[in-house]
Amino acid sequence: MTPRPKVRARWHIAVFLAPALLVYTAVMLVPLMQTLLLALENIREGTRVFVGLDNFRTLFGDPRFSQGFWNALANNVYFFVFHMLVQNPIGIALAALLSVPRLRGVALYRTALFLPTILSFVIVGFIWKLLLSPLWGVAPNVLGALGLRSWFAPWLGQEAYALTAVSLVSVWQFIGIPMMLIYAALITIPSEVLEAAECDGITGFKQFFKIKLPLILPTIGLVGVLTFVANFNAFDLIYAMQGALAGPSFSTDILGTYLYRIFFGFQLQAGDRHMGAAVATAMFLIILGGVSFYLFAIQRRMRRYQM
């Protein structure tokens, strides 16, 4: 019998992966474990003790915390659904327009539409807060020039419209992300597929809905997951526009701003890092559940559909 060739140990793989793993562990895994540990502990008689799920019982059952948490969660769901129904369809439509072969100035349009995405949250929030101001903003004058002055209202100051107004600003800022991802998927569709469709008389809108759209469904699913994760981690824009109290009367409060107030405190109320960790853990579990549902339920069906 001929001896089997020795398998060489590929130590270089571990050497190249080690820096990334160390950074990821230090920046992500260690803080995550510390947060989970904080959520299971609390201060009793000046001593840090293990309390199990008591913090979560307080968070979900005590009116001091539960009322704010469920309000923030409901607002966060609305924030996410608004982006799914407004931002992503508009991003698909813009990507479809940019992928038209005969369209001129595509690079200019791409840059202009993607530019708000790279702007700072603070800059975007401050500018839009000024634009929508009923005292010195330009929105009343613009609507007045169009004969729609009666439509203007102090949207950021009304409980019924503040969250929608902030959501629209967020859509304006981040419309470039789904647009570019879907645009990249559209331009990678093989030309042979499109030529075959044209030979069968499938052109225009019919070609997009019958040929292109089914081929980019995995990318649309990815965009949906990114939207879900980003919206349930959102904080900066609402903080910049509405402050830590997410006014008026917490109508724009989402889980990110609620976590900020519980963990760090606000006004004369002291922060509670253990209850804040419980809120952060709840956010993590919500995001983990949503992503897992997509990976194990929706993505499997997409693969079967493609096969």
Summary of the structure (lengths in Angstrom):
residues: 307
radius of gyration: 24.6
end to end distance: 43.9
largest distance: 92.5
contacts: 862
relative contact order: 0.12
helix: 73%
strand: 4%
